[in-house]
Amino acid sequence: MPDHSQLSIFEKPQCLINTGFDGKLQVNGEVLEELKQLDQPCVVVAIAGLYRTGKSYLMNRTAGSTSGEYEQPFLAKHASS
């Protein structure tokens, strides 16, 4: 089994899909390429919801952060309409 410990997806939480400036969803190609290297099952968590309803809080708690201990905590990205 290959050693995947050097992949950035195991260093900190990563955003796979986010909202672009045009309001459309876009895939983070770097994260996707790292996920493609895995030969074991992987869990991807998605959270969506209305503005200011706790999405970032829930993702940070799910990732193990209780006080924003990650260098780049999850921040909600809102599409402008």
mmCIF file of the N, C-alpha and C atoms, coordinates in Angstrom:
data_MODEL
# 
_entry.id   MODEL 
# 
loop_
_atom_site.group_PDB 
_atom_site.id 
_atom_site.type_symbol 
_atom_site.label_atom_id 
_atom_site.label_alt_id 
_atom_site.label_comp_id 
_atom_site.label_asym_id 
_atom_site.label_entity_id 
_atom_site.label_seq_id 
_atom_site.pdbx_PDB_ins_code 
_atom_site.Cartn_x 
_atom_site.Cartn_y 
_atom_site.Cartn_z 
_atom_site.occupancy 
_atom_site.B_iso_or_equiv 
_atom_site.pdbx_formal_charge 
_atom_site.auth_seq_id 
_atom_site.auth_comp_id 
_atom_site.auth_asym_id 
_atom_site.auth_atom_id 
_atom_site.pdbx_PDB_model_num 
ATOM 1   N N  . MET A 1 1  ? 0.844   -1.178 0.000   1.00 0.00 ? 1  MET A N  1 
ATOM 2   C CA . MET A 1 1  ? 0.000   0.000  0.000   1.00 0.00 ? 1  MET A CA 1 
ATOM 3   C C  . MET A 1 1  ? 0.889   1.242  0.000   1.00 0.00 ? 1  MET A C  1 
ATOM 4   N N  . PRO A 1 2  ? 0.653   2.188  -0.925  1.00 0.00 ? 2  PRO A N  1 
ATOM 5   C CA . PRO A 1 2  ? 1.468   3.408  -0.995  1.00 0.00 ? 2  PRO A CA 1 
ATOM 6   C C  . PRO A 1 2  ? 1.312   4.279  0.248   1.00 0.00 ? 2  PRO A C  1 
ATOM 7   N N  . ASP A 1 3  ? 2.353   5.051  0.557   1.00 0.00 ? 3  ASP A N  1 
ATOM 8   C CA . ASP A 1 3  ? 2.314   5.975  1.683   1.00 0.00 ? 3  ASP A CA 1 
ATOM 9   C C  . ASP A 1 3  ? 1.754   7.311  1.200   1.00 0.00 ? 3  ASP A C  1 
ATOM 10  N N  . HIS A 1 4  ? 0.540   7.630  1.654   1.00 0.00 ? 4  HIS A N  1 
ATOM 11  C CA . HIS A 1 4  ? -0.112  8.871  1.243   1.00 0.00 ? 4  HIS A CA 1 
ATOM 12  C C  . HIS A 1 4  ? 0.008   9.957  2.309   1.00 0.00 ? 4  HIS A C  1 
ATOM 13  N N  . SER A 1 5  ? 0.818   9.737  3.324   1.00 0.00 ? 5  SER A N  1 
ATOM 14  C CA . SER A 1 5  ? 0.891   10.670 4.450   1.00 0.00 ? 5  SER A CA 1 
ATOM 15  C C  . SER A 1 5  ? 1.414   12.053 4.054   1.00 0.00 ? 5  SER A C  1 
ATOM 16  N N  . GLN A 1 6  ? 2.080   12.169 2.920   1.00 0.00 ? 6  GLN A N  1 
ATOM 17  C CA . GLN A 1 6  ? 2.622   13.460 2.495   1.00 0.00 ? 6  GLN A CA 1 
ATOM 18  C C  . GLN A 1 6  ? 1.614   14.313 1.732   1.00 0.00 ? 6  GLN A C  1 
ATOM 19  N N  . LEU A 1 7  ? 0.442   13.773 1.444   1.00 0.00 ? 7  LEU A N  1 
ATOM 20  C CA . LEU A 1 7  ? -0.572  14.539 0.726   1.00 0.00 ? 7  LEU A CA 1 
ATOM 21  C C  . LEU A 1 7  ? -1.123  15.645 1.617   1.00 0.00 ? 7  LEU A C  1 
ATOM 22  N N  . SER A 1 8  ? -1.355  16.813 1.046   1.00 0.00 ? 8  SER A N  1 
ATOM 23  C CA . SER A 1 8  ? -1.838  17.951 1.831   1.00 0.00 ? 8  SER A CA 1 
ATOM 24  C C  . SER A 1 8  ? -3.238  17.712 2.387   1.00 0.00 ? 8  SER A C  1 
ATOM 25  N N  . ILE A 1 9  ? -4.002  16.812 1.779   1.00 0.00 ? 9  ILE A N  1 
ATOM 26  C CA . ILE A 1 9  ? -5.356  16.546 2.276   1.00 0.00 ? 9  ILE A CA 1 
ATOM 27  C C  . ILE A 1 9  ? -5.338  15.897 3.651   1.00 0.00 ? 9  ILE A C  1 
ATOM 28  N N  . PHE A 1 10 ? -4.179  15.398 4.076   1.00 0.00 ? 10 PHE A N  1 
ATOM 29  C CA . PHE A 1 10 ? -4.068  14.804 5.410   1.00 0.00 ? 10 PHE A CA 1 
ATOM 30  C C  . PHE A 1 10 ? -3.424  15.760 6.407   1.00 0.00 ? 10 PHE A C  1 
ATOM 31  N N  . GLU A 1 11 ? -2.971  16.916 5.957   1.00 0.00 ? 11 GLU A N  1 
ATOM 32  C CA . GLU A 1 11 ? -2.352  17.889 6.850   1.00 0.00 ? 11 GLU A CA 1 
ATOM 33  C C  . GLU A 1 11 ? -3.382  18.768 7.532   1.00 0.00 ? 11 GLU A C  1 
ATOM 34  N N  . LYS A 1 12 ? -4.426  19.148 6.796   1.00 0.00 ? 12 LYS A N  1 
ATOM 35  C CA . LYS A 1 12 ? -5.464  20.029 7.339   1.00 0.00 ? 12 LYS A CA 1 
ATOM 36  C C  . LYS A 1 12 ? -6.712  19.863 6.479   1.00 0.00 ? 12 LYS A C  1 
ATOM 37  N N  . PRO A 1 13 ? -7.849  20.325 6.951   1.00 0.00 ? 13 PRO A N  1 
ATOM 38  C CA . PRO A 1 13 ? -9.078  20.235 6.145   1.00 0.00 ? 13 PRO A CA 1 
ATOM 39  C C  . PRO A 1 13 ? -8.912  20.981 4.825   1.00 0.00 ? 13 PRO A C  1 
ATOM 40  N N  . GLN A 1 14 ? -9.508  20.452 3.791   1.00 0.00 ? 14 GLN A N  1 
ATOM 41  C CA . GLN A 1 14 ? -9.421  21.046 2.462   1.00 0.00 ? 14 GLN A CA 1 
ATOM 42  C C  . GLN A 1 14 ? -10.812 21.282 1.900   1.00 0.00 ? 14 GLN A C  1 
ATOM 43  N N  . CYS A 1 15 ? -10.944 22.291 1.091   1.00 0.00 ? 15 CYS A N  1 
ATOM 44  C CA . CYS A 1 15 ? -12.198 22.593 0.414   1.00 0.00 ? 15 CYS A CA 1 
ATOM 45  C C  . CYS A 1 15 ? -12.144 21.975 -0.988  1.00 0.00 ? 15 CYS A C  1 
ATOM 46  N N  . LEU A 1 16 ? -13.039 21.032 -1.276  1.00 0.00 ? 16 LEU A N  1 
ATOM 47  C CA . LEU A 1 16 ? -13.074 20.379 -2.581  1.00 0.00 ? 16 LEU A CA 1 
ATOM 48  C C  . LEU A 1 16 ? -13.916 21.170 -3.577  1.00 0.00 ? 16 LEU A C  1 
ATOM 49  N N  . ILE A 1 17 ? -15.060 21.690 -3.132  1.00 0.00 ? 17 ILE A N  1 
ATOM 50  C CA . ILE A 1 17 ? -15.954 22.436 -4.014  1.00 0.00 ? 17 ILE A CA 1 
ATOM 51  C C  . ILE A 1 17 ? -16.304 23.754 -3.338  1.00 0.00 ? 17 ILE A C  1 
ATOM 52  N N  . ASN A 1 18 ? -16.214 24.847 -4.080  1.00 0.00 ? 18 ASN A N  1 
ATOM 53  C CA . ASN A 1 18 ? -16.626 26.134 -3.525  1.00 0.00 ? 18 ASN A CA 1 
ATOM 54  C C  . ASN A 1 18 ? -17.352 26.930 -4.595  1.00 0.00 ? 18 ASN A C  1 
ATOM 55  N N  . THR A 1 19 ? -17.778 28.112 -4.226  1.00 0.00 ? 19 THR A N  1 
ATOM 56  C CA . THR A 1 19 ? -18.511 28.982 -5.145  1.00 0.00 ? 19 THR A CA 1 
ATOM 57  C C  . THR A 1 19 ? -17.548 29.983 -5.767  1.00 0.00 ? 19 THR A C  1 
ATOM 58  N N  . GLY A 1 20 ? -17.547 30.052 -7.085  1.00 0.00 ? 20 GLY A N  1 
ATOM 59  C CA . GLY A 1 20 ? -16.685 30.989 -7.797  1.00 0.00 ? 20 GLY A CA 1 
ATOM 60  C C  . GLY A 1 20 ? -17.256 32.392 -7.770  1.00 0.00 ? 20 GLY A C  1 
ATOM 61  N N  . PHE A 1 21 ? -16.501 33.335 -8.301  1.00 0.00 ? 21 PHE A N  1 
ATOM 62  C CA . PHE A 1 21 ? -16.933 34.730 -8.340  1.00 0.00 ? 21 PHE A CA 1 
ATOM 63  C C  . PHE A 1 21 ? -18.210 34.904 -9.155  1.00 0.00 ? 21 PHE A C  1 
ATOM 64  N N  . ASP A 1 22 ? -18.439 33.980 -10.097 1.00 0.00 ? 22 ASP A N  1 
ATOM 65  C CA . ASP A 1 22 ? -19.640 34.060 -10.931 1.00 0.00 ? 22 ASP A CA 1 
ATOM 66  C C  . ASP A 1 22 ? -20.847 33.398 -10.289 1.00 0.00 ? 22 ASP A C  1 
ATOM 67  N N  . GLY A 1 23 ? -20.675 32.882 -9.052  1.00 0.00 ? 23 GLY A N  1 
ATOM 68  C CA . GLY A 1 23 ? -21.777 32.241 -8.347  1.00 0.00 ? 23 GLY A CA 1 
ATOM 69  C C  . GLY A 1 23 ? -21.957 30.774 -8.676  1.00 0.00 ? 23 GLY A C  1 
ATOM 70  N N  . LYS A 1 24 ? -21.109 30.235 -9.535  1.00 0.00 ? 24 LYS A N  1 
ATOM 71  C CA . LYS A 1 24 ? -21.209 28.826 -9.923  1.00 0.00 ? 24 LYS A CA 1 
ATOM 72  C C  . LYS A 1 24 ? -20.249 27.993 -9.086  1.00 0.00 ? 24 LYS A C  1 
ATOM 73  N N  . LEU A 1 25 ? -20.620 26.728 -8.873  1.00 0.00 ? 25 LEU A N  1 
ATOM 74  C CA . LEU A 1 25 ? -19.757 25.822 -8.128  1.00 0.00 ? 25 LEU A CA 1 
ATOM 75  C C  . LEU A 1 25 ? -18.545 25.463 -8.969  1.00 0.00 ? 25 LEU A C  1 
ATOM 76  N N  . GLN A 1 26 ? -17.396 25.344 -8.298  1.00 0.00 ? 26 GLN A N  1 
ATOM 77  C CA . GLN A 1 26 ? -16.183 24.930 -8.995  1.00 0.00 ? 26 GLN A CA 1 
ATOM 78  C C  . GLN A 1 26 ? -15.403 23.959 -8.123  1.00 0.00 ? 26 GLN A C  1 
ATOM 79  N N  . VAL A 1 27 ? -14.730 23.033 -8.776  1.00 0.00 ? 27 VAL A N  1 
ATOM 80  C CA . VAL A 1 27 ? -13.950 22.001 -8.092  1.00 0.00 ? 27 VAL A CA 1 
ATOM 81  C C  . VAL A 1 27 ? -12.508 22.471 -7.950  1.00 0.00 ? 27 VAL A C  1 
ATOM 82  N N  . ASN A 1 28 ? -11.929 22.265 -6.775  1.00 0.00 ? 28 ASN A N  1 
ATOM 83  C CA . ASN A 1 28 ? -10.517 22.565 -6.542  1.00 0.00 ? 28 ASN A CA 1 
ATOM 84  C C  . ASN A 1 28 ? -9.722  21.405 -7.147  1.00 0.00 ? 28 ASN A C  1 
ATOM 85  N N  . GLY A 1 29 ? -9.084  21.656 -8.277  1.00 0.00 ? 29 GLY A N  1 
ATOM 86  C CA . GLY A 1 29 ? -8.379  20.609 -9.011  1.00 0.00 ? 29 GLY A CA 1 
ATOM 87  C C  . GLY A 1 29 ? -7.241  19.967 -8.239  1.00 0.00 ? 29 GLY A C  1 
ATOM 88  N N  . GLU A 1 30 ? -6.519  20.753 -7.427  1.00 0.00 ? 30 GLU A N  1 
ATOM 89  C CA . GLU A 1 30 ? -5.397  20.197 -6.661  1.00 0.00 ? 30 GLU A CA 1 
ATOM 90  C C  . GLU A 1 30 ? -5.893  19.171 -5.635  1.00 0.00 ? 30 GLU A C  1 
ATOM 91  N N  . VAL A 1 31 ? -6.972  19.502 -4.948  1.00 0.00 ? 31 VAL A N  1 
ATOM 92  C CA . VAL A 1 31 ? -7.532  18.573 -3.959  1.00 0.00 ? 31 VAL A CA 1 
ATOM 93  C C  . VAL A 1 31 ? -8.069  17.329 -4.667  1.00 0.00 ? 31 VAL A C  1 
ATOM 94  N N  . LEU A 1 32 ? -8.751  17.516 -5.784  1.00 0.00 ? 32 LEU A N  1 
ATOM 95  C CA . LEU A 1 32 ? -9.292  16.386 -6.538  1.00 0.00 ? 32 LEU A CA 1 
ATOM 96  C C  . LEU A 1 32 ? -8.182  15.438 -6.979  1.00 0.00 ? 32 LEU A C  1 
ATOM 97  N N  . GLU A 1 33 ? -7.072  15.979 -7.455  1.00 0.00 ? 33 GLU A N  1 
ATOM 98  C CA . GLU A 1 33 ? -5.956  15.130 -7.894  1.00 0.00 ? 33 GLU A CA 1 
ATOM 99  C C  . GLU A 1 33 ? -5.388  14.315 -6.730  1.00 0.00 ? 33 GLU A C  1 
ATOM 100 N N  . GLU A 1 34 ? -5.310  14.912 -5.538  1.00 0.00 ? 34 GLU A N  1 
ATOM 101 C CA . GLU A 1 34 ? -4.819  14.163 -4.384  1.00 0.00 ? 34 GLU A CA 1 
ATOM 102 C C  . GLU A 1 34 ? -5.807  13.069 -3.998  1.00 0.00 ? 34 GLU A C  1 
ATOM 103 N N  . LEU A 1 35 ? -7.083  13.364 -4.050  1.00 0.00 ? 35 LEU A N  1 
ATOM 104 C CA . LEU A 1 35 ? -8.087  12.346 -3.731  1.00 0.00 ? 35 LEU A CA 1 
ATOM 105 C C  . LEU A 1 35 ? -8.013  11.171 -4.706  1.00 0.00 ? 35 LEU A C  1 
ATOM 106 N N  . LYS A 1 36 ? -7.711  11.444 -5.958  1.00 0.00 ? 36 LYS A N  1 
ATOM 107 C CA . LYS A 1 36 ? -7.604  10.389 -6.969  1.00 0.00 ? 36 LYS A CA 1 
ATOM 108 C C  . LYS A 1 36 ? -6.443  9.440  -6.687  1.00 0.00 ? 36 LYS A C  1 
ATOM 109 N N  . GLN A 1 37 ? -5.459  9.877  -5.905  1.00 0.00 ? 37 GLN A N  1 
ATOM 110 C CA . GLN A 1 37 ? -4.305  9.032  -5.590  1.00 0.00 ? 37 GLN A CA 1 
ATOM 111 C C  . GLN A 1 37 ? -4.622  7.990  -4.520  1.00 0.00 ? 37 GLN A C  1 
ATOM 112 N N  . LEU A 1 38 ? -5.717  8.174  -3.790  1.00 0.00 ? 38 LEU A N  1 
ATOM 113 C CA . LEU A 1 38 ? -6.058  7.270  -2.703  1.00 0.00 ? 38 LEU A CA 1 
ATOM 114 C C  . LEU A 1 38 ? -6.556  5.940  -3.239  1.00 0.00 ? 38 LEU A C  1 
ATOM 115 N N  . ASP A 1 39 ? -6.154  4.869  -2.571  1.00 0.00 ? 39 ASP A N  1 
ATOM 116 C CA . ASP A 1 39 ? -6.627  3.550  -2.959  1.00 0.00 ? 39 ASP A CA 1 
ATOM 117 C C  . ASP A 1 39 ? -7.492  2.917  -1.866  1.00 0.00 ? 39 ASP A C  1 
ATOM 118 N N  . GLN A 1 40 ? -7.903  3.731  -0.911  1.00 0.00 ? 40 GLN A N  1 
ATOM 119 C CA . GLN A 1 40 ? -8.768  3.300  0.184   1.00 0.00 ? 40 GLN A CA 1 
ATOM 120 C C  . GLN A 1 40 ? -10.022 4.176  0.175   1.00 0.00 ? 40 GLN A C  1 
ATOM 121 N N  . PRO A 1 41 ? -11.108 3.702  0.779   1.00 0.00 ? 41 PRO A N  1 
ATOM 122 C CA . PRO A 1 41 ? -12.313 4.540  0.858   1.00 0.00 ? 41 PRO A CA 1 
ATOM 123 C C  . PRO A 1 41 ? -12.027 5.851  1.590   1.00 0.00 ? 41 PRO A C  1 
ATOM 124 N N  . CYS A 1 42 ? -12.739 6.875  1.204   1.00 0.00 ? 42 CYS A N  1 
ATOM 125 C CA . CYS A 1 42 ? -12.545 8.211  1.763   1.00 0.00 ? 42 CYS A CA 1 
ATOM 126 C C  . CYS A 1 42 ? -13.918 8.836  2.015   1.00 0.00 ? 42 CYS A C  1 
ATOM 127 N N  . VAL A 1 43 ? -14.030 9.618  3.061   1.00 0.00 ? 43 VAL A N  1 
ATOM 128 C CA . VAL A 1 43 ? -15.283 10.293 3.379   1.00 0.00 ? 43 VAL A CA 1 
ATOM 129 C C  . VAL A 1 43 ? -15.169 11.766 2.998   1.00 0.00 ? 43 VAL A C  1 
ATOM 130 N N  . VAL A 1 44 ? -16.136 12.245 2.246   1.00 0.00 ? 44 VAL A N  1 
ATOM 131 C CA . VAL A 1 44 ? -16.212 13.659 1.886   1.00 0.00 ? 44 VAL A CA 1 
ATOM 132 C C  . VAL A 1 44 ? -17.468 14.200 2.550   1.00 0.00 ? 44 VAL A C  1 
ATOM 133 N N  . VAL A 1 45 ? -17.325 15.302 3.283   1.00 0.00 ? 45 VAL A N  1 
ATOM 134 C CA . VAL A 1 45 ? -18.450 15.908 3.995   1.00 0.00 ? 45 VAL A CA 1 
ATOM 135 C C  . VAL A 1 45 ? -18.847 17.192 3.288   1.00 0.00 ? 45 VAL A C  1 
ATOM 136 N N  . ALA A 1 46 ? -20.130 17.333 3.021   1.00 0.00 ? 46 ALA A N  1 
ATOM 137 C CA . ALA A 1 46 ? -20.640 18.553 2.391   1.00 0.00 ? 46 ALA A CA 1 
ATOM 138 C C  . ALA A 1 46 ? -21.682 19.181 3.302   1.00 0.00 ? 46 ALA A C  1 
ATOM 139 N N  . ILE A 1 47 ? -21.590 20.498 3.441   1.00 0.00 ? 47 ILE A N  1 
ATOM 140 C CA . ILE A 1 47 ? -22.562 21.226 4.241   1.00 0.00 ? 47 ILE A CA 1 
ATOM 141 C C  . ILE A 1 47 ? -23.003 22.444 3.437   1.00 0.00 ? 47 ILE A C  1 
ATOM 142 N N  . ALA A 1 48 ? -24.305 22.620 3.327   1.00 0.00 ? 48 ALA A N  1 
ATOM 143 C CA . ALA A 1 48 ? -24.868 23.770 2.623   1.00 0.00 ? 48 ALA A CA 1 
ATOM 144 C C  . ALA A 1 48 ? -25.976 24.350 3.481   1.00 0.00 ? 48 ALA A C  1 
ATOM 145 N N  . GLY A 1 49 ? -26.213 25.619 3.343   1.00 0.00 ? 49 GLY A N  1 
ATOM 146 C CA . GLY A 1 49 ? -27.283 26.229 4.113   1.00 0.00 ? 49 GLY A CA 1 
ATOM 147 C C  . GLY A 1 49 ? -27.364 27.725 3.901   1.00 0.00 ? 49 GLY A C  1 
ATOM 148 N N  . LEU A 1 50 ? -28.337 28.294 4.531   1.00 0.00 ? 50 LEU A N  1 
ATOM 149 C CA . LEU A 1 50 ? -28.565 29.724 4.430   1.00 0.00 ? 50 LEU A CA 1 
ATOM 150 C C  . LEU A 1 50 ? -27.446 30.516 5.091   1.00 0.00 ? 50 LEU A C  1 
ATOM 151 N N  . TYR A 1 51 ? -27.350 31.759 4.726   1.00 0.00 ? 51 TYR A N  1 
ATOM 152 C CA . TYR A 1 51 ? -26.389 32.709 5.267   1.00 0.00 ? 51 TYR A CA 1 
ATOM 153 C C  . TYR A 1 51 ? -26.471 32.758 6.791   1.00 0.00 ? 51 TYR A C  1 
ATOM 154 N N  . ARG A 1 52 ? -25.304 32.686 7.462   1.00 0.00 ? 52 ARG A N  1 
ATOM 155 C CA . ARG A 1 52 ? -25.173 32.826 8.919   1.00 0.00 ? 52 ARG A CA 1 
ATOM 156 C C  . ARG A 1 52 ? -25.983 31.796 9.708   1.00 0.00 ? 52 ARG A C  1 
ATOM 157 N N  . THR A 1 53 ? -25.876 30.517 9.288   1.00 0.00 ? 53 THR A N  1 
ATOM 158 C CA . THR A 1 53 ? -26.596 29.472 10.012  1.00 0.00 ? 53 THR A CA 1 
ATOM 159 C C  . THR A 1 53 ? -25.664 28.445 10.643  1.00 0.00 ? 53 THR A C  1 
ATOM 160 N N  . GLY A 1 54 ? -24.357 28.714 10.695  1.00 0.00 ? 54 GLY A N  1 
ATOM 161 C CA . GLY A 1 54 ? -23.432 27.847 11.410  1.00 0.00 ? 54 GLY A CA 1 
ATOM 162 C C  . GLY A 1 54 ? -22.673 26.835 10.577  1.00 0.00 ? 54 GLY A C  1 
ATOM 163 N N  . LYS A 1 55 ? -22.600 27.018 9.273   1.00 0.00 ? 55 LYS A N  1 
ATOM 164 C CA . LYS A 1 55 ? -21.887 26.064 8.421   1.00 0.00 ? 55 LYS A CA 1 
ATOM 165 C C  . LYS A 1 55 ? -20.397 25.999 8.766   1.00 0.00 ? 55 LYS A C  1 
ATOM 166 N N  . SER A 1 56 ? -19.754 27.144 8.877   1.00 0.00 ? 56 SER A N  1 
ATOM 167 C CA . SER A 1 56 ? -18.327 27.171 9.198   1.00 0.00 ? 56 SER A CA 1 
ATOM 168 C C  . SER A 1 56 ? -18.076 26.574 10.575  1.00 0.00 ? 56 SER A C  1 
ATOM 169 N N  . TYR A 1 57 ? -18.915 26.913 11.529  1.00 0.00 ? 57 TYR A N  1 
ATOM 170 C CA . TYR A 1 57 ? -18.777 26.372 12.878  1.00 0.00 ? 57 TYR A CA 1 
ATOM 171 C C  . TYR A 1 57 ? -18.857 24.849 12.852  1.00 0.00 ? 57 TYR A C  1 
ATOM 172 N N  . LEU A 1 58 ? -19.835 24.317 12.142  1.00 0.00 ? 58 LEU A N  1 
ATOM 173 C CA . LEU A 1 58 ? -20.011 22.867 12.076  1.00 0.00 ? 58 LEU A CA 1 
ATOM 174 C C  . LEU A 1 58 ? -18.818 22.189 11.405  1.00 0.00 ? 58 LEU A C  1 
ATOM 175 N N  . MET A 1 59 ? -18.313 22.768 10.315  1.00 0.00 ? 59 MET A N  1 
ATOM 176 C CA . MET A 1 59 ? -17.155 22.170 9.643   1.00 0.00 ? 59 MET A CA 1 
ATOM 177 C C  . MET A 1 59 ? -15.917 22.219 10.529  1.00 0.00 ? 59 MET A C  1 
ATOM 178 N N  . ASN A 1 60 ? -15.695 23.333 11.226  1.00 0.00 ? 60 ASN A N  1 
ATOM 179 C CA . ASN A 1 60 ? -14.546 23.420 12.122  1.00 0.00 ? 60 ASN A CA 1 
ATOM 180 C C  . ASN A 1 60 ? -14.653 22.409 13.252  1.00 0.00 ? 60 ASN A C  1 
ATOM 181 N N  . ARG A 1 61 ? -15.820 22.240 13.814  1.00 0.00 ? 61 ARG A N  1 
ATOM 182 C CA . ARG A 1 61 ? -16.009 21.257 14.889  1.00 0.00 ? 61 ARG A CA 1 
ATOM 183 C C  . ARG A 1 61 ? -15.825 19.834 14.363  1.00 0.00 ? 61 ARG A C  1 
ATOM 184 N N  . THR A 1 62 ? -16.358 19.563 13.182  1.00 0.00 ? 62 THR A N  1 
ATOM 185 C CA . THR A 1 62 ? -16.211 18.237 12.577  1.00 0.00 ? 62 THR A CA 1 
ATOM 186 C C  . THR A 1 62 ? -14.738 17.921 12.324  1.00 0.00 ? 62 THR A C  1 
ATOM 187 N N  . ALA A 1 63 ? -13.971 18.925 11.943  1.00 0.00 ? 63 ALA A N  1 
ATOM 188 C CA . ALA A 1 63 ? -12.545 18.745 11.659  1.00 0.00 ? 63 ALA A CA 1 
ATOM 189 C C  . ALA A 1 63 ? -11.696 18.730 12.926  1.00 0.00 ? 63 ALA A C  1 
ATOM 190 N N  . GLY A 1 64 ? -12.315 18.916 14.082  1.00 0.00 ? 64 GLY A N  1 
ATOM 191 C CA . GLY A 1 64 ? -11.575 18.826 15.332  1.00 0.00 ? 64 GLY A CA 1 
ATOM 192 C C  . GLY A 1 64 ? -11.132 20.145 15.905  1.00 0.00 ? 64 GLY A C  1 
ATOM 193 N N  . SER A 1 65 ? -11.482 21.248 15.285  1.00 0.00 ? 65 SER A N  1 
ATOM 194 C CA . SER A 1 65 ? -11.080 22.555 15.796  1.00 0.00 ? 65 SER A CA 1 
ATOM 195 C C  . SER A 1 65 ? -12.144 23.081 16.747  1.00 0.00 ? 65 SER A C  1 
ATOM 196 N N  . THR A 1 66 ? -11.716 23.480 17.939  1.00 0.00 ? 66 THR A N  1 
ATOM 197 C CA . THR A 1 66 ? -12.661 24.074 18.882  1.00 0.00 ? 66 THR A CA 1 
ATOM 198 C C  . THR A 1 66 ? -12.440 25.567 19.015  1.00 0.00 ? 66 THR A C  1 
ATOM 199 N N  . SER A 1 67 ? -11.309 26.048 18.505  1.00 0.00 ? 67 SER A N  1 
ATOM 200 C CA . SER A 1 67 ? -11.035 27.479 18.666  1.00 0.00 ? 67 SER A CA 1 
ATOM 201 C C  . SER A 1 67 ? -10.292 28.051 17.462  1.00 0.00 ? 67 SER A C  1 
ATOM 202 N N  . GLY A 1 68 ? -10.554 27.510 16.276  1.00 0.00 ? 68 GLY A N  1 
ATOM 203 C CA . GLY A 1 68 ? -9.880  28.012 15.085  1.00 0.00 ? 68 GLY A CA 1 
ATOM 204 C C  . GLY A 1 68 ? -8.399  27.686 15.081  1.00 0.00 ? 68 GLY A C  1 
ATOM 205 N N  . GLU A 1 69 ? -8.023  26.510 15.591  1.00 0.00 ? 69 GLU A N  1 
ATOM 206 C CA . GLU A 1 69 ? -6.612  26.148 15.709  1.00 0.00 ? 69 GLU A CA 1 
ATOM 207 C C  . GLU A 1 69 ? -5.939  25.903 14.366  1.00 0.00 ? 69 GLU A C  1 
ATOM 208 N N  . TYR A 1 70 ? -6.709  25.700 13.305  1.00 0.00 ? 70 TYR A N  1 
ATOM 209 C CA . TYR A 1 70 ? -6.116  25.494 11.998  1.00 0.00 ? 70 TYR A CA 1 
ATOM 210 C C  . TYR A 1 70 ? -5.678  26.833 11.432  1.00 0.00 ? 70 TYR A C  1 
ATOM 211 N N  . GLU A 1 71 ? -4.606  26.799 10.632  1.00 0.00 ? 71 GLU A N  1 
ATOM 212 C CA . GLU A 1 71 ? -4.112  28.032 10.031  1.00 0.00 ? 71 GLU A CA 1 
ATOM 213 C C  . GLU A 1 71 ? -5.182  28.691 9.172   1.00 0.00 ? 71 GLU A C  1 
ATOM 214 N N  . GLN A 1 72 ? -5.910  27.880 8.421   1.00 0.00 ? 72 GLN A N  1 
ATOM 215 C CA . GLN A 1 72 ? -6.974  28.399 7.573   1.00 0.00 ? 72 GLN A CA 1 
ATOM 216 C C  . GLN A 1 72 ? -8.260  27.652 7.918   1.00 0.00 ? 72 GLN A C  1 
ATOM 217 N N  . PRO A 1 73 ? -8.992  28.131 8.908   1.00 0.00 ? 73 PRO A N  1 
ATOM 218 C CA . PRO A 1 73 ? -10.236 27.452 9.256   1.00 0.00 ? 73 PRO A CA 1 
ATOM 219 C C  . PRO A 1 73 ? -11.237 27.544 8.110   1.00 0.00 ? 73 PRO A C  1 
ATOM 220 N N  . PHE A 1 74 ? -12.251 26.705 8.176   1.00 0.00 ? 74 PHE A N  1 
ATOM 221 C CA . PHE A 1 74 ? -13.296 26.766 7.169   1.00 0.00 ? 74 PHE A CA 1 
ATOM 222 C C  . PHE A 1 74 ? -14.021 28.094 7.289   1.00 0.00 ? 74 PHE A C  1 
ATOM 223 N N  . LEU A 1 75 ? -14.140 28.780 6.191   1.00 0.00 ? 75 LEU A N  1 
ATOM 224 C CA . LEU A 1 75 ? -14.891 30.021 6.142   1.00 0.00 ? 75 LEU A CA 1 
ATOM 225 C C  . LEU A 1 75 ? -15.959 29.862 5.072   1.00 0.00 ? 75 LEU A C  1 
ATOM 226 N N  . ALA A 1 76 ? -17.173 30.219 5.410   1.00 0.00 ? 76 ALA A N  1 
ATOM 227 C CA . ALA A 1 76 ? -18.253 30.118 4.433   1.00 0.00 ? 76 ALA A CA 1 
ATOM 228 C C  . ALA A 1 76 ? -18.009 31.107 3.299   1.00 0.00 ? 76 ALA A C  1 
ATOM 229 N N  . LYS A 1 77 ? -18.233 30.647 2.086   1.00 0.00 ? 77 LYS A N  1 
ATOM 230 C CA . LYS A 1 77 ? -18.096 31.511 0.921   1.00 0.00 ? 77 LYS A CA 1 
ATOM 231 C C  . LYS A 1 77 ? -19.483 31.684 0.338   1.00 0.00 ? 77 LYS A C  1 
ATOM 232 N N  . HIS A 1 78 ? -19.909 32.897 0.205   1.00 0.00 ? 78 HIS A N  1 
ATOM 233 C CA . HIS A 1 78 ? -21.269 33.177 -0.240  1.00 0.00 ? 78 HIS A CA 1 
ATOM 234 C C  . HIS A 1 78 ? -21.255 33.663 -1.686  1.00 0.00 ? 78 HIS A C  1 
ATOM 235 N N  . ALA A 1 79 ? -22.193 33.154 -2.436  1.00 0.00 ? 79 ALA A N  1 
ATOM 236 C CA . ALA A 1 79 ? -22.340 33.608 -3.820  1.00 0.00 ? 79 ALA A CA 1 
ATOM 237 C C  . ALA A 1 79 ? -23.098 34.925 -3.817  1.00 0.00 ? 79 ALA A C  1 
ATOM 238 N N  . SER A 1 80 ? -22.652 35.840 -4.615  1.00 0.00 ? 80 SER A N  1 
ATOM 239 C CA . SER A 1 80 ? -23.391 37.094 -4.727  1.00 0.00 ? 80 SER A CA 1 
ATOM 240 C C  . SER A 1 80 ? -24.454 36.933 -5.791  1.00 0.00 ? 80 SER A C  1 
ATOM 241 N N  . SER A 1 81 ? -25.646 37.468 -5.525  1.00 0.00 ? 81 SER A N  1 
ATOM 242 C CA . SER A 1 81 ? -26.706 37.345 -6.523  1.00 0.00 ? 81 SER A CA 1 
ATOM 243 C C  . SER A 1 81 ? -27.301 38.673 -6.858  1.00 0.00 ? 81 SER A C  1 
# 
